[in-house]
Amino acid sequence: MCDGNSSFDLLAGGEAPSTQCLGLPLTPAGGWSNKSHDWKIVTLAEDKDPLLRIPLRAGSHTLEISSPSGPFNFDWLELHGAKP
């Protein structure tokens, strides 16, 4: 469970694909996924863009969730490909 000051970094190949992928904020959900009200769906966004864009070159990539601010309970991540 995270506290109110938690964040995470989204890395590809051990590095952040952009500065927008660093320090992504987490807010407490209130529990450990054992009740219907203690989890949240969070959509990551950039300032004027409805979605966080992760710039990657064509090919395979290993994505990593890194938490420099401490541990938190992370359940799943959903990614969508960009339209050309």
N, C-alpha and C positions, 0 to 999 in steps of 0.2 A: 504494500500500500504506500502511496507516495504522500509526502506532505505538500503544503501549498507552494513550495519553492522548487519543485522537482522539474527536471527537463531531460530531454534525451537528444542524441545526435543520430541522424540517419547516414550511415556510411556505405560506400560502394568500394570494394577492394581495399578497405581499411582507411579510406579518405573520404571527406565530405565532397560530394559532387558540386556543391555550391554553398555559399555562406548561409543561405536560407535553410539548409539542412542541419544547421548547428543550433543548439539551445532551444529546441522545439518544446514548448511548455506542456506540462502535465498538471491537471487539477485533480484533487482527491475525489474518488467516487464514493467513498464511505464504507468499503468492505472488501471482501476477498472472493467475490463471485459466487457466494453461496445463497444469495437472495436476489429477487428480481429487480431490486432498486439500488443495488450497490455496484453498478457498472455504468460506463458511459461510452457512447460512440462519439469519436472526435474526428472532425474533418480538418486536415491541415491546409492552411491557405497562406498565400502571400498577400501583401498589402492590398493591391488592387485586382488580384486575380482570385477567382473562387477556389482554385486548387493549387497545392504546392507542386511545382514542377521540379522533377529530378532529372537534370541533364545527363544522359548516358550515351555513349557511343554504341553502335550496333555490336551485338555479340553477347556473350554470357557475362553476368555480373553476380557477385556474392554480396547481398545486402546485409548489413549488420545494424542492430539497434544497440547503441552505447549509452550508458547512463552515467555521466560524470558527476551528477548530483546525488547519486546513491541508488539503492535498489528500488524497484517497483514491480507490481504485478502486471504483466503484459500478456494479453490473451491472443490476439490475432492482428494481422495487417493485411489490408486489401489494396492492391495497386491496379491502376488502369493504364493501358497504353495510350500514348498521345496519337491523335489523328494526324496523318501527314498533311 
